[in-house]
Amino acid sequence: MHLLKYGEDGELTIAKFNEDTIPSYAILSHRWGAEAQEVTFDDIARTIGKDKSGYEKIQFCGEQARQDGLQYFWIDTCCINKANKAEFSWAIQSMFRWYRNAARCYVYLSDVTASPQGTDEEASAPLWDSDFRKSEWFTRGWTLQELLAPGSVEFFTREWEKLGDKLSLIQQIYEITGIPRPALQGVSLSQFSINERLRWKEHRKTTCEEDGTYSLLGIFDVDLAPVYGEGAAGAFRRLMVEIEKRERCIKDIRRTCTDPRDDKKRIENTKGGLLKDSYRWILDNASFQQWHYDPQSRLLWIKGDPGKGKTMLLCGIIDELRRSIAKMDLVSYFFCQATDSRINSATAVLRGLLYLLVIQQPSLIFYVREKYDHAGKDLFEDANAWFALTEILAKMLRDPRLNATYLIIDALDECVTDLPKLLEFVAKQSSASSRVKWIVSSRNWPGIEEQLEQAGHKVRLSLELNADSVSAAVNIFIQQKVSKLAEQKKYDAPTHNAVLARLTSNANDTFLWVALVCQDLQATARRNVLKKLDLFPPGLDALYKRMMQQISESDDAELCKQMLALIALVYRPITLEELVALVKQLEDIADDTDSIREIIGLCGSFLTLRDGIVYLVHQSAKDFLLAKAAGEVLPSGTEVIHHAILVRSLQVMSKTLKRDMYGLQAFGHTAKKFKLPDPDPLASSRYSCVYWVDHLCSSDHIESLQDGGAIEVFLRNNYLYWLEALSLCKSIPKGLLSMAKLQSIVQGMGKATSFKALVQDAHRFVMYHKGAIENSPLQAYVSALLFSPTASLVRKLFQREEPEWITIQPAMSNNWSACLQTLEGHSESVSSIWDASSGTCLQTLEIMSSNVAFDSTGSHLHTDIGLVAIIASQRSDVTVNKTQQSIHLGICISSDGTWITHNAQKLLWLPSEYRPICSAASGRFIGIATGSGKIFTCCFK
Ligand SMILES: Nc1ncnc2c1ncn2[C@@H]1O[C@H](COP(=O)(O)OP(=O)(O)OP(=O)(O)O)[C@@H](O)[C@H]1O
């Protein structure tokens, strides 16, 4: 970036800066005068141009900058070397950022004067108001971003007199431009819809037609190289295509992760709301301040024992950062939770961080698209996802255009899968850029300490070493909780005081202990409160132990223990319906929700029920149940419980899964959009569908894996219905992994058995047909069956489900081809594809030019590569379609070549090997020639 500066001698000089060494500068926004009168880059280099009328603007900007204590300033007329094409192109793409990063932006209004000749009639409006409203500056294309990008925009008359800034003039600017106030106040532009942003530029003009679009690049945060000569329509089309590709990519990231903003809301909600007074102490803490304000302190590690309030502290810090930092700065965060397998892995952490970064600064999607355009959605979840995501994130964090960024990860100790990799990444990346600051929290684990030790620039904040602050915060929490209890339960003063005193003396600076006791008191009659107070021992484990003791004494002790064991071992929090399906003893009261809620209540404060989902109150409760209470809750070991969950899962799935559970009817109905039926037929089996194989892997699995065992029976009777259900649950990738796990288990079982053969075939089946079924659930019964080899066990088992309306089916070979799986979803040419979990596509398609046509009788299909198919019907009304042609009535190929359609309704998904390079349709017949030279025909009823 070139910047101007007036030297001591009053001479104007220009200097070039790298992106990361740019000093503080002012920037000018103005309306260009006659081209010949503007001072150019060349003029400055040759120290000429002072006689041009445009020089006055330079003087103005330089003088104003000097008054504001800024040495450097930037003006578009003379700070871009237009002779250098690459520099010019870079400048067009960087302009928004340069305006945004400027310390001051001065708008020079050459058509507004402080004391105009004609006076303003409106007594209340300043004299310049009418000129201001009519100023050409508001009608130009580039000035839109110059108004929106900078934090501070000041308006000056041609006499250099300041009129105000964009905040003091916000009402006028809103009335002139129609741009909503929040956008003028600096709210991130990504918060406004594409259409709304397009509306802001309506009626604005640019001298060069393409600039109408190029001046929007920053407003949409899109990287697009200018191609002058492409015309206004061409440029606009390219912008729209880019935006569409970006939106699709962001949606695909979101499909593979939960939204951390929702996780935060849920956590605050399940924990009873965030109390500001109980986290505010951190803002004045010396370590926190050092991290916040010292550029050399980049990683803050907050550590403390269970229940000390780390998670809520981080929630509070996120809120405070959001409030206090610049609107353009990025805050991205992730809450690990060991009890939920969707958010307890290192890859999930990166996905969540990445997602929040790209929705705040969409141009960062560039780094994702480098890979995503080749690999599609699998990029975020296949076996190599970790490597791809670390590379993407590392590049993003080094991008000189990255806004100041705060990355926050809560509960590293709850990252169950690949914690060491995550720690190594954090330790390395936290030193990488001065613009990026990290906060992580965890328990006092030496393993974490050891790895974070590797990070430079770190600050440690131990809650135990800040006992006074934490203690004060816990006391505030106690007061608030007890007041609420007293009000709800109508405590008299002595009871109120006794509860307060007891909690204060025994809390031991542990929020969670207070929360658990209050939960118990909530369910205690007022008359028993004082008696009960003595029974709450200090310390979390002691409290858990007492809760366990109470459960053991209840009439439903066995049932409660079974429920606790189950909840401690499931891979994500489950719904009430799923709970009922998985606990046999609840079968008899399945419809009695009140009784089920009552039993959950009997499990003491170990469980919380919110929005129909059962949660373990805290990770420390899970730790307690699985270790210290294992003798009582899991007397026969965890394997037995996993096995019981597996058996119940198979039962509930066998009972509920069937063809077309959601009544989609149309064979091409997409899995992306459908209305969830009420009641949801999958409500009780959703968890089982996704996790039964995981429970098998953790169980003592021998008996269920025998020939004729429960799993074989399940697969024989329900395999296709299960795949349909997985598609409806948007979990086909998980299903693929499950089948890979199952296959590797049976592989290790030695001799060939019928079960082993079935699992192998079923694994091939889902790998090959993943795309079709994931796209449209009912294609499990159409494309998947028809394009499986005739000897496929799954095909034979589900012959009854094959569509009757296809009377001539594609001829298939006996056995599976070498193609294991095709990775769908990429939109560009593919240079490299890999997927270690599911194998590589071994077949390469070589596209040959080929023509296909029916002969004059309609009975023979000819191609120029010499293959002929004989058609049963005698038709002569033949049309030949090149594959890229648009929709036809009757039987046809979709314009993207992936479907056979009828009257534009999708019927049959074509696996990539079977997609046509050209096709011929005749009445009910369609002939297809593929790139590999294969020819096949289908006839529809
Ligand atoms: N600022 C706060 N506002 C409201 N509740 C709080 C606050 N801080 C802590 N709590 C209460 O204390 C409980 C424990 O806090 P939190 O879950 O944050 O602990 P933690 O240190 O993250 O535990 P762990 O690391 O073991 O998961 C919460 O469930 C909540 O009830």
The ligand as a Tripos MOL2 file, in Angstrom:
@<TRIPOS>MOLECULE
LIG
   31    33     1     0     0
SMALL
NO_CHARGES

@<TRIPOS>ATOM
      1 N1        -21.4630  -16.6350   36.2180 N.pl3     1 LIG1
      2 C1        -22.3170  -17.6090   36.5080 C.ar      1 LIG1
      3 N2        -23.6360  -17.3810   36.3620 N.ar      1 LIG1
      4 C2        -24.5410  -18.3370   36.6400 C.ar      1 LIG1
      5 N3        -24.1980  -19.5650   37.0660 N.ar      1 LIG1
      6 C3        -22.9090  -19.8590   37.2450 C.ar      1 LIG1
      7 C4        -21.8940  -18.9030   36.9580 C.ar      1 LIG1
      8 N4        -20.7130  -19.4760   37.2100 N.ar      1 LIG1
      9 C5        -20.9700  -20.7320   37.6010 C.ar      1 LIG1
     10 N5        -22.2820  -20.9750   37.6350 N.ar      1 LIG1
     11 C6        -22.9450  -22.2330   38.0760 C.3       1 LIG1
     12 O1        -21.9510  -23.1480   38.4630 O.3       1 LIG1
     13 C7        -22.0310  -24.3510   37.7360 C.3       1 LIG1
     14 C8        -20.6550  -24.8350   37.3690 C.3       1 LIG1
     15 O2        -20.0320  -23.9100   36.5060 O.3       1 LIG1
     16 P1        -19.2350  -24.3710   35.1960 P.3       1 LIG1
     17 O3        -19.9750  -25.4170   34.4680 O.co2     1 LIG1
     18 O4        -18.9080  -23.1250   34.4910 O.co2     1 LIG1
     19 O5        -17.9830  -25.0250   35.8650 O.3       1 LIG1
     20 P2        -16.6370  -25.5000   35.1590 P.3       1 LIG1
     21 O6        -15.5200  -24.9540   35.9240 O.co2     1 LIG1
     22 O7        -16.7020  -25.1790   33.7120 O.co2     1 LIG1
     23 O8        -16.6620  -27.0150   35.3530 O.3       1 LIG1
     24 P3        -15.8620  -28.1120   34.5080 P.3       1 LIG1
     25 O9        -14.6730  -27.5170   33.9880 O.co2     1 LIG1
     26 O10       -15.6100  -29.1910   35.4730 O.co2     1 LIG1
     27 O11       -16.8360  -28.4900   33.4440 O.co2     1 LIG1
     28 C9        -22.8930  -24.0440   36.5350 C.3       1 LIG1
     29 O12       -23.6500  -25.1560   36.1830 O.3       1 LIG1
     30 C10       -23.7590  -22.8980   37.0110 C.3       1 LIG1
     31 O13       -24.8980  -23.4190   37.6450 O.3       1 LIG1
@<TRIPOS>BOND
     1     1     2 1
     2     2     3 ar
     3     2     7 ar
     4     3     4 ar
     5     4     5 ar
     6     5     6 ar
     7     6     7 ar
     8     6    10 ar
     9     7     8 ar
    10     8     9 ar
    11     9    10 ar
    12    10    11 1
    13    11    12 1
    14    11    30 1
    15    12    13 1
    16    13    14 1
    17    13    28 1
    18    14    15 1
    19    15    16 1
    20    16    17 2
    21    16    18 1
    22    16    19 1
    23    19    20 1
    24    20    21 2
    25    20    22 1
    26    20    23 1
    27    23    24 1
    28    24    25 2
    29    24    26 1
    30    24    27 1
    31    28    29 1
    32    28    30 1
    33    30    31 1
@<TRIPOS>SUBSTRUCTURE
     1 LIG1         1 GROUP 0 **** ****
